[in-house]
Amino acid sequence: MSRIAHASPDADVSADATLRAMLVGALLLGAVALLSFPGLRSGATAIGWPPLWLIGMPAVAWLTLFLRRLPRRRKLASSAVLRRRRPGLAQARRQPAPRRRGRVSVRAALAAAGLLPLLR
């Protein structure tokens, strides 16, 4: 089996904590860089708008990591579904289909196979 199948939930939590720390560090370093160098605040660069890459992208990644860990809501069963399930009643069982007659005549089998000339 692969290593992913054997990974424990603790490994996932520690990886999330490490990634969270790295994203917060990148966000803080980007903020310090933007505040320290006024040239980074201008929009004339070859790689794009620096505030987006230095603050916006790490912030969105950190928010995505935070929202991914939130528990999901489960839908409650509607009252109609709850009404249909009556306790104490057995599940309906399907009746067995009636058996067909097991014998097939030799003449019918040969006619179906095309080996018997059709009689008029």
N, C-alpha and C positions, 0 to 999 in steps of 0.2 A: 504494500500500500504506500501511498505517498505520505510525505511528512505533514501535509495539510490535514489529513484524516486523523493524525495522532496529536495534533496541536491541542494544547489545553486552553481553557478559557482564560487562565491567568496570563498566558503569553499574549493574547489579544488585548487584555487590559494594559499590560506593560507597554506593548507597541503603541497603543493609543496615547498613553501618558507621555511616551517619548516623542511621538509626533506632535502632540499638543505643546510640549515644551519647545520643540523646534519651531513651530509656527509662531508662538508668542515671541520667541527670540528674534525671528525674522521680522516680525511686525515692529518690535522695538528698535531693531537696527535700522529698518527703513525709516522710521520716524526720526531717529537721530540724524540719519544721512540727509533727509529733507530739510530738517531744521538747521543743519550745519552748513550745507552748501546751497546757496541761493540759486546757482545755475541749474540744479536738478528740478527746481520748481517751474522752469520754463517748459514750453511744449515743443521746442525745436530740437529733437534728437532723432537718430536713425532707428532706435529700437522702440519708439512709442512714447507715451506719456509716462514719465518716471513715477509720479505719485500713484498711478494705477498699479504699477509693478512693485513698488516698494511698500505701499500700505494697503491698497485695495485688494490685491490678490491674496496675500497672506491672511487678511481679515476674513475674506470670503471662505478660504480653506478652513480656517479655524472655526467659523460659524457652521460650516457644513459638517465638520467633525463633531461639534457639539450637538447638532440636531440629529445626527445619525444615531447617537446613543440614547435618544429619548425613547421611552416605551411607546409602542403603537397602541392605538385604541382598537378595541374589539367591538364589533357590532353586536348589539343585544338581539336576541331572538324576538321576533314580533309576536304579538299576542295570538295571532291566527295560527302560527306554528305551535305555540304552546297549547292551544285549544285542541289541535288535531291529535296530539300525543296524549292519549288517555292512559293513565297508569292502570295496570291490572288486566288489560286486554292483550291477548296474544297476537302476534304478528300473523297476518293472513298468509296462508300457504297456497301455492299453486297446485291445482289438481293435475295429476299425471295425464298426459295425452293418451287417448285410446290407441291401442296398438293396431297397426294395419295387419291385414292377413299376410302371413309370412310366406306363403306359397305362391310362386309364379309358375305358370305352366311353361313347359318346354317350348310349346308352339308359339306362345307370346314372346318369349325371349328370343327365339330364332327370327321371328318376324320383325322385332325391334332392331335386331342386329343386321337385318337386310339379307339374311341367309336363306330365308324361306320365300319362295315366290308367292306373290299375293294371289289368293284364291278369290274367284268371283262368285 
